[in-house]
C-alpha cells in the first residue's frame, strides 16, 4: 500500500488550516478524496479478486504442458492492475517462477497461459500465490496470498520406445522353459486320440466315443500365457548407491509396461517394494496383470513417486509373488546388481513354467561382465549415458 498518500493529504490539510486559501483547501480536499477512493478501491478488490492456477494433472518427464492463470473479479470495480507471481516446485517443473500482469474488468474472468515442462519425476505441490492488486490511479497496491487451488502435478517417468529388448511375451513363438508344467487350452482342439490310462476323465470326447465304441480323448494345444510381469528392484543394494542407474531402471520398467499394453496389446503387471518415507518399513507393492489403459496409468503413477530405499531384497520379492502367475508368463526383473540369491529365485520360476528375463542396468564398463542369472537370459542396458540417449 502506498505510504505517501495519507501523510501528504494530512500535511496539505494542516497547511490549508494554517494558511487558509481556496486553492490550498481545494488541493487538500482533492488529495484526501483521491486517497480515500484509491484505498477503498484497492481494499475492495483485495476481497473480490480471486486468482487460480490450472496445471495439467500429469506430465511425462520432458513433456510440455500449459499453465493457465485465471483471475476472477466479482466486484463491479475494474481491476486494472493485478500482478500474480506463480511459484512452482523447484526440481519438478520449469520454469519454477513466472510473473503475470493482468487487467480484469468488473464482474469478469481473465485468463493468461504459459508453457511449463516436466523436469523431475515425482508428485509436486504448487506453492501459495503472491498477488498484488492495485487501484487504477497507481497509488495503492495491496498484497495478498492465495492458497494453490490446483491439485498436485504428477510428473511421470520417461517412456522410451522398446525395440531392442526382445522379451518372450512379445513373441507368440517364444520358448518357455519346462513345458511339462504348462496347462492346456480346452478350447483349442487339434484332434482326438485313444484314451490312455491316467488321462483325465474330463478330456474324454464323448461324441467320438459313442461313434467308435471305444474311449477317445480330445487332443488340445497347450495354453500359453503371453502376460508380462515387471519386477523392479528398488533396494539400495541393487543399485550400488547410484541414483542415475536407478532412474534408468525406473524408465526401463515404465517403458516395458507401456510397450506391452499400448503397442503389443498384452496384459502386464508390476511388482516392486514401496515405503512412504525413507525411514519407513518397506512393503511389497503389486499391480495385477491387466491390459486396460487406466491400469497402465496407475502403474506409471506409482513409478512416478518411487525411490531407492532400504527395501525388500530382490530375491525375496521375486519369490514372494511371481510364482502365483500363469505358466508362460514373462517375468522381467529390472535390477542393477544381480546376485546368487536372485539366480536361485529365477531357477525356481523356470521350474514353475515361467519365463524370467534379467534386465541388467549397469555402466558400460561392466556390461559384458558375467552376472549370476541362474541360466536366465540377461539383457543389458547402459546407465552411464543421458536418458535422452538410452535405447531399449
Secondary structure, 3 states (H helix, E strand, C coil): CCCHHHHHHHHHHHHHHHCCCHHHHHHHHHHHHHHHHHHHHHHHHHHHEEEEEECCCEEECCCEEEEEEEEEECCCCCEEEEEEEEECCCCCEECCEEEEEEEECCCEEEEEEEEEEECCCEEECCCCEEEEEECCCCCCEEEEEECCCCCCEEEECCCCCCCCCCCHHHCCCCCCCCHHHCCEEEEEEEEEEECCCCCCHHHECHHHHHHHCCCEEEEEEECCCCCEEEEECCEHHHCCCCHHHHHHHHHHHHHHHHHHHHHCCCCEEEEEEECCCCCCCCEEEEEEEECCHHHHHHHHHHHHHCCCECCCCHHHHHHHHHHHCCCCCEEEEEECCCCHHHHHHHHHHHHCCCEEEEEEEECCCCCCCCCCCCCCEEEEEECCCCHHHCCC
